[in-house]
């Protein structure tokens, strides 16, 4: 897992978050998850769009509101994990 983390401020028309230059080369395309957390005493809504492995744009309902962001993605230099399917026949029943 590769991640990038920082904090920013929402601008009136959104703010563009730039990922580190190495991020795209180290991660698998389409594997990223973006997490946004509002900061401060008053909760407010946050959303993002335009994620392109190099940047994304964040919008919020609180002008100049502060937020933390985190992007996680699967590493490109390791084989993909094979997820085992759950088999109820392999589970022992408990009395």
C-alpha positions as CSV (number, residue, x, y, z in Angstrom):
1,X,0.0,0.0,0.0
2,X,1.3,3.4,-0.9
3,X,-0.2,6.5,0.6
4,X,0.2,10.3,0.6
5,X,-1.1,12.6,3.3
6,X,-1.4,16.3,4.0
7,X,-3.7,19.1,5.0
8,X,-5.2,21.9,3.0
9,X,-7.8,24.7,3.0
10,X,-10.9,24.8,0.8
11,X,-11.0,27.8,-1.5
12,X,-14.3,29.3,-2.6
13,X,-14.3,27.4,-5.8
14,X,-12.4,24.3,-4.6
15,X,-8.7,23.5,-4.3
16,X,-6.5,21.3,-6.4
17,X,-4.4,18.8,-4.4
18,X,-1.2,17.8,-6.2
19,X,0.2,14.3,-5.4
20,X,4.0,13.8,-5.1
21,X,5.7,13.3,-8.5
22,X,6.6,9.7,-7.7
23,X,3.1,8.6,-6.7
24,X,1.8,7.7,-10.2
25,X,4.9,5.5,-10.9
26,X,4.6,3.6,-7.7
27,X,0.8,2.7,-7.8
28,X,-1.5,0.7,-10.0
29,X,-3.9,2.6,-12.2
30,X,-7.4,2.8,-10.8
31,X,-6.5,1.5,-7.3
32,X,-6.6,4.8,-5.4
33,X,-9.0,5.7,-2.6
34,X,-9.3,9.3,-1.4
35,X,-10.2,10.1,2.2
36,X,-11.2,13.6,3.3
37,X,-11.7,14.8,6.9
38,X,-13.0,18.2,7.8
39,X,-11.1,20.0,10.7
40,X,-12.4,22.4,13.2
41,X,-15.3,22.8,15.6
42,X,-18.1,23.0,13.0
43,X,-18.6,19.9,10.7
44,X,-19.0,20.5,7.0
45,X,-19.3,18.5,3.8
46,X,-16.3,17.7,1.6
47,X,-16.2,16.0,-1.8
48,X,-13.6,15.5,-4.6
49,X,-13.5,15.0,-8.3
50,X,-11.1,14.8,-11.2
51,X,-8.8,12.3,-9.7
52,X,-6.1,11.5,-12.3
53,X,-3.2,9.8,-10.4
54,X,-1.4,13.2,-10.3
55,X,-4.0,15.5,-8.6
56,X,-7.6,15.9,-7.6
57,X,-9.9,18.8,-6.8
58,X,-11.6,19.1,-3.4
59,X,-14.8,21.1,-2.8
60,X,-16.4,21.9,0.6
61,X,-19.4,23.7,2.1
62,X,-17.3,25.8,4.4
63,X,-15.3,28.5,2.6
64,X,-11.7,28.5,3.8
65,X,-12.5,25.3,5.8
66,X,-9.5,23.2,6.7
67,X,-9.3,19.5,6.0
68,X,-6.9,16.6,6.0
69,X,-6.6,14.3,3.0
70,X,-5.1,10.9,2.5
71,X,-4.8,8.9,-0.7
72,X,-4.1,5.1,-0.6
73,X,-3.4,2.9,-3.6
74,X,-2.1,-0.6,-4.4
75,X,1.7,-0.8,-5.1
76,X,2.6,-1.4,-8.7
77,X,5.8,-3.4,-7.9
78,X,4.1,-6.4,-6.2
79,X,1.8,-9.0,-7.6
80,X,-1.9,-8.4,-7.1
81,X,-3.4,-10.3,-4.2
82,X,-5.9,-13.1,-4.9
83,X,-8.9,-12.8,-2.7
84,X,-10.2,-16.1,-1.4
85,X,-14.0,-16.6,-1.7
86,X,-15.8,-17.4,1.5
87,X,-17.1,-21.0,1.7
88,X,-19.7,-21.6,4.4
89,X,-19.1,-25.4,4.2
90,X,-15.6,-24.8,5.6
91,X,-16.9,-23.0,8.7
92,X,-17.5,-25.2,11.8
93,X,-20.7,-24.7,13.6
94,X,-20.4,-23.6,17.2
95,X,-22.8,-25.3,19.7
